Amino acid sequence: MFEKLHIFLGATVADAAARPLHWVYNEKKLKSFIKNKKNITFFKKNRSPFYSIKTGEVSGYNDVGQVMFKTLTQTKDKKNIVTNFKKNIVKNFGLGSNYWKNLKLRKKYKKIKWETAMKGPWIHQNILETIKNIKLKKNITGGTKVNESDGYCAALPYSLFNNSEQKLKKVIRTVANGKISEQFALAKLKIINLVDEGNKDPINSFIKLNSKDDYFKSVIENIKKVKKLKNKPHNFVVKKFGKACSYPGTFNGSVHAIITSKDYKSAVIKTIKAGGCNCSRANFVGAYFAAKDGLKSIPKDWIKKTNPAKNILKYINSLN
């Protein structure tokens, strides 16, 4: 598992780099925030209009991955990973956590129309449902109301340990129990795996390998739509498909950043500049380029600024 851990590190650093500008949908405001700025990553001042956490911390998306990573490193019997993952989800996001405490605050801030950002992390709809379903002892615990990236983020570190499609689907549905969420999450993981194997054209290879599989029909159709707009500006494409957190928009925006960028740094910066739910897109883009070009592709100063990176690096360095 640790041999491929730089891929998860790539996602983590990209998420943290984007986080201070997470969920900025107002184009005029975003332009004013980044105007004349030489560096738009790791903003010292929070600019997210909805929630505020310290620069260097990750969004709720990547934090789901951190919980899975913690579970993987602490579980001796790998048969218990999903069971322990559920327990850790409740500990990290449930009653008594800062995520849970902020649920009440959200109502207060909504009344004042988010004049200022709420202090503390933001719990996602999928995770809210997951915690409730775990308490109800449901067999499949993931949320069903939204189609977002929580399932992918949970499965990414797991996929570096076990790439079984059946196992990955189980992990994805632990936090995101929807067909669309599962399809797009699995597609991202398969593309990352192709990159990691040294495939020079992973996007097109994914299409060829799965063209006869109805399961990925919608995913492939969306990739083809993005490819037709390859020469269009990235901000235009993200806006066209949707800046929000949901699939297929978040997937399409990520794919466009991937096929129009040369390296990790430029792809992540491009993702941040497009606004909206840049963190959900950054988790795919960052993992992709880390898989493609290795640990060296992730800027060292970015790694130093990312708080959860220290723990991940500890395991990476244990290989040397």
N, C-alpha and C positions, 0 to 999 in steps of 0.2 A: 504493500500500500504506500509506504513512505517514498518509494522511488518516483511516484507520480504526484506527490503532494504539492509540487510547485504549481500544478494546475489549479488546485483549490486556493493556493496563495494568490494566484493571478486574479481570481474572482474576488477575493477578499480585499485586496489592495485597490482594485478598480471601483468596488462599491464604496470604500472609505473615501477615495478621491472625489467621487461624485456626491457623496452624502450631504455636504453643506448646501448644495444647490438642488436637492431632491424635491420633486413635486413643484417646481416653479413652472407654471403653465402660462403665465402672463409674459408674452414675448417682449414687450417693451421693458418690463422690469428686469427680465433676464439680461437683455442687452445692456441695460444701465449698470447691472451688477458686474458684468465682465468687461465693460468698455475700458480700453487702455490698460487692461491687466495683462502682464506678461505671463502670469501663471494663474490659471483658473481652477486648478486642483487644490483640494484641502484648504478651502477658504477658512480663514481664521474666524470670521464672523458668520454665524448661521444665516442663511438666506432662504431656507425652506419656510414657506408661509404657515405650515401646519404644526411642525414639531421641531424642537431644538435639542440636540445632544452635542457633546464635545467633539471637536474636530479630531479625527483619527478613529472614532468609533464607527461601527457599521450600521446600516439600516436593518429593519426587521427582516428583510429578505435574507441577507447574508447571515444574520444571526441565527436563523433556522439551521443553516449549514454549520455554524459553529457548534450548535447543540449536537448535531449528528457527529461532527468531528470529535467532540468530547466523549460522546457515547462510544465511538469506535475505539478510542485510545484507552477507555476505562473498562471495556467489556471483555473479559477473558474468553468466555464461551460465546462465540459469534452467533450461535443460534438465538441468543437473547438480545441481539442488537435492537430489533424493532420494539420489543417490550421495554427495554431500558431507554430507548429513544423517546417513547411516549412519556415515561416517568420524568425524563429530563426536560421535555417540552413543558410539562406542567410546572416544574420547578422554575424554569427560566422565564416563562411567560404568564403563569397562572397566579392565583391568589397570593399576595404578599410581594410579588415582583413589581418593579417600577412600571413595567408594561401594563399590568392589571390596575395599578393605582391610577394610571392616567386615563383610564376609561371614563371615570367620573369627570375628570377635567375637560375631556373632549366636549361634553354637553355644555359646559360653561363657556368654552371658547367658541363653540358653534353659535351661541346666542349673540356673541359680540362680533360675529362674522369674521373671526380669525384676524382681528386687528393686529394681534401679535401672535407669534408662534408659541405653542404650548411647550413648557419645559419638560424634557424627558422623552423616552422612546414611544413609538406608535405601534400598537399591536394590530396585526392585519386580520381581516375578516376570516380568512381560512384558519388562522391559528385560534381565533376565538371559538369557532365551531369545533375545531379539533379538541380543544380542552373540554368543552361541554360533552362531546361524544365519548371522550376517554372516561369521563366521570360516569356516563351512562353505560359504560362497558360495551359499546358497540364494536362489532368485529372490524368494520372499516371506519376509521375515525376522521378522515379528512373532510374539509369543508366542501360544500356543494353550491354555494350561492355565487361565487366568483371564479373566473378562470385566470389565475395569476401564477407567478413564478415560485411560490413557496415550495411546491413539490419538486421542482428542478433543483432549487437551492438545497433542499434536504438530501436529495439523491446524489448530488455532485460528489461530495467527499466519499459517500458510500460506493459510488461507481469505480473509484480508484482502488477499492478493496475487492469488490465483487461486481462484475459487469454483466451478470445474468439478467436477461430482460425480464424474466418472471420476478426476480428479487427486486429489481429497480421499480417495477410497477407497484409492488407492494409498499415500498418505501414512499413513493410519490403519493399513493392514495392514503397514506397515513396522515398527511396534512392537506392534500388537495384531491378530493374524491370526485373528479369529473373527467369525462372522456377527453374533452378538449385540453384540459390541463395535463393529463397523462400523455396524450399524443405529442404535444409540442415540447414537453419536458423530455420525453424519451428521444425525440428527434435531436434536440440540442446535445444530449449525452452521446448519441450515436455519432454526430458530427465531430464532437470533441475527441471521441475515441479514434475516428478516422485520422484526424490531425495528429494525434499522439502516435499512431502507427506509422506516420511518415507519408501519408497520402498527400500528394501535391495539389489535388483539386477536390477537397473533401465535400464541398457543397454539391457539385455536380455528381460526385461519386455516390453521395447519399441518394440523390434522385434516381440514378441508374440502378442502384442496389434495391431500391424500394418501390420502383415504378409499377410493379404488378401487385403491390400490397395495398389493398383498399384501406387498411388501417391508417396509412400515411398519406392518403389521397389529398386531404385538405392541406396538410403541411407542404406537400410538393407543389400544389397549386399556388400557394402563397409565396413560396420561394421563386417560382417562375414570374409571378407578378413583380417581385422585387428586382429580379434580374433585368426585366424590361426597363426599369428605371435606374439602372446602374449609373448612367451618366448625369442624372439629375442631382442637384445639391442635397446633401444629407438631411439638412433641416426640413427641406420641402418634403422629402420622402417620409420622414418620421411623422410630420404633421398630417400627411395624406393618409397614412395607415393608422394613426392614432398615437398620441403621446402618453396616453394613460397606461396603466399597469397590466391590462388584460391582453390575453392572446386573441387573435393573432398579431395585433399591433406591436406589442413589445418584442415578439419574435422577428417580425419583418424589419423593424428598425435596427435590431441587432445584426441581422443578416446583411443589411445594406452597409452598415459600418464595417463589417468583416470583409466584404467583397470590394470595398473602395479604400481600404487602408493597407499600409505596408507593414506596420509594426504595432506593438502593444500600446506605446505611448500615444501615438497619433490617433489610434482607434478609440481609446478611452476619452481623450480630450474631445474628439468629434462627438462622442456619445453624450458627454456632459453638456456641450454647447447646444444640443438639440432640445434640451429641457424636458419638462414633464417627468415621467417616471424613469429617469436616467439610471437609477440604481438597479432596477430590474434588468435593464438592457446591459448595463456594465458587468453584471455577474456572468453573463454569457460571453460577451466580447472579451473580457479579461481572461477568462478560462481558456477561450479559444486560442488567443495569441500566446499565452503561457505554454499551452500544449504544443503550439507550432514552433516556438523559438526558445523555449526553456526558461529556467530561472533567471538567466542573464538578461532576458528581455524586459523584466520588470524593473523599473528605475529604483536604484538602491535608496535614494532619498524618500521615495514614496513608501517603500517598505518600512523605513524607520518611522514614518509618520502614522503608520497604521497600527493601532493598538493590538488587535488580535494576531497580527503577523508574528509577534515575538514567540508565541506558543507554537505556531505552525513551523517556524524556522527551527525551533528546538528539535523537532522530529526530523526535519530535512537534514539538519547538520549532524544528527546521530548516525547518518549513513556514512559519513566521512571518517 
